Amino acid sequence: MKKYTPDMTYISTCLDFLVKQYSSSSRPYHNLQHLTFMMDELQRCSCKPDNRDALILSIYYHDIIYKASKKDNEMQSAIVLEKHLSKTDFKHIHLCKESILATKEHKKSTNSDINLLLDLDLAILGQTPETYISYTQKIRKEYCIYPNFLYKPARRKAMIHFLEQEQIFKTDEFFDKYENQARENIKNEIASLS
């Protein structure tokens, strides 16, 4: 944010809020490690975003509000981003908001940077079976307020939604790298939820 405001105190305030949100004990998965994972994936991929700063800010803010009991986390996260960035010279707030809102449905976009964000967010699905199982265990902990008879059908429905998509991954690079493993992981999870 230094590029967009000289106010270091304000930058520090925003950063402190971000770290506090992602460090909550109610976030075994959607935490700072998730952001680090996404940034690592971005560093490794050959895709070059059209607007790197907007993509990175979208990564940082996409789950800044995350409550398992709420259905408007993406909207609330976009609102926080707008509130924070409106006090800076950053000119692409609308793009960031659109990107964050896209993480709710994970549908292919006409914007290549949004597709890249979606793939970075879902790259965990295409990891090794062991890593995927660890991810599902962390997600289950985030939804611990729900008993199995509620959680399992809802999770199963969400995972079937991914399988029904023509492509889970929207960019060619992530599709080639992770699609087959992701589908295998998801099928195994669905079987375990039955």
Backbone hydrogen bonds, N-H to C=O, Kabsch-Sander energy under -0.5 kcal/mol:
donor,donor_aa,acceptor,acceptor_aa,energy
4,Y,1,M,-2.2
5,T,1,M,-1.0
8,M,6,P,-1.4
11,I,7,D,-2.1
12,S,8,M,-2.4
13,T,9,T,-2.1
14,C,10,Y,-2.5
15,L,11,I,-2.6
16,D,12,S,-2.7
17,F,13,T,-2.0
18,L,14,C,-2.4
19,V,15,L,-2.8
20,K,16,D,-2.4
21,Q,17,F,-2.6
22,Y,18,L,-2.4
23,S,19,V,-1.0
24,S,21,Q,-1.1
27,R,24,S,-1.7
31,N,29,Y,-2.8
32,L,22,Y,-0.9
34,H,31,N,-0.6
35,L,31,N,-1.5
36,T,32,L,-2.4
37,F,33,Q,-2.7
38,M,34,H,-2.2
39,M,35,L,-2.5
40,D,36,T,-2.7
41,E,37,F,-2.3
42,L,38,M,-2.2
43,Q,39,M,-2.3
44,R,40,D,-1.9
45,C,41,E,-1.7
55,L,51,N,-2.2
56,I,52,R,-2.8
57,L,53,D,-2.5
58,S,54,A,-2.1
59,I,55,L,-2.3
60,Y,56,I,-2.4
61,Y,57,L,-2.1
62,H,58,S,-1.5
64,I,61,Y,-1.6
66,Y,64,I,-0.6
70,K,67,K,-2.0
76,Q,72,D,-2.6
77,S,73,N,-2.6
78,A,74,E,-2.5
79,I,75,M,-2.0
80,V,76,Q,-2.0
81,L,77,S,-2.4
82,E,78,A,-2.4
83,K,79,I,-2.5
84,H,80,V,-2.7
85,L,81,L,-3.1
86,S,82,E,-2.0
87,K,84,H,-0.8
88,T,85,L,-1.9
89,D,4,Y,-2.6
96,C,92,H,-1.9
97,K,93,I,-2.7
98,E,94,H,-2.7
99,S,95,L,-2.4
100,I,96,C,-2.6
101,L,97,K,-2.7
102,A,98,E,-1.5
103,T,99,S,-0.6
103,T,100,I,-1.3
104,K,101,L,-1.5
106,H,102,A,-2.3
112,S,110,T,-0.6
115,N,111,N,-2.0
116,L,112,S,-1.9
117,L,113,D,-2.3
118,L,114,I,-2.5
119,D,115,N,-2.1
120,L,116,L,-2.5
121,D,117,L,-2.4
122,L,118,L,-1.8
123,A,119,D,-1.0
125,L,122,L,-2.4
126,G,123,A,-1.4
127,Q,124,I,-1.4
132,Y,128,T,-2.7
133,I,129,P,-2.5
134,S,130,E,-2.1
135,Y,131,T,-2.2
136,T,132,Y,-2.5
137,Q,133,I,-2.1
138,K,134,S,-1.9
139,I,135,Y,-2.3
140,R,136,T,-2.3
141,K,137,Q,-1.7
142,E,138,K,-1.7
143,Y,139,I,-1.4
144,C,141,K,-1.5
146,Y,143,Y,-2.2
150,L,147,P,-1.8
151,Y,147,P,-2.8
152,K,148,N,-2.4
154,A,150,L,-1.3
155,R,151,Y,-3.0
156,R,152,K,-2.6
157,K,153,P,-2.2
158,A,154,A,-2.0
159,M,155,R,-2.4
160,I,156,R,-2.4
161,H,157,K,-1.9
162,F,158,A,-1.1
163,L,159,M,-1.8
164,E,160,I,-2.1
165,Q,161,H,-0.6
165,Q,162,F,-1.1
175,F,171,T,-2.5
176,D,172,D,-2.8
177,K,173,E,-1.8
178,Y,174,F,-2.9
179,E,174,F,-0.6
179,E,175,F,-1.7
182,A,178,Y,-2.7
183,R,179,E,-2.4
184,E,180,N,-2.0
185,N,181,Q,-2.9
186,I,182,A,-2.8
187,K,183,R,-2.4
188,N,184,E,-2.1
189,E,185,N,-2.2
190,I,186,I,-2.8
191,A,187,K,-2.2
192,S,188,N,-1.7
193,L,189,E,-1.3
193,L,190,I,-0.5
194,S,190,I,-0.8
194,S,191,A,-0.6
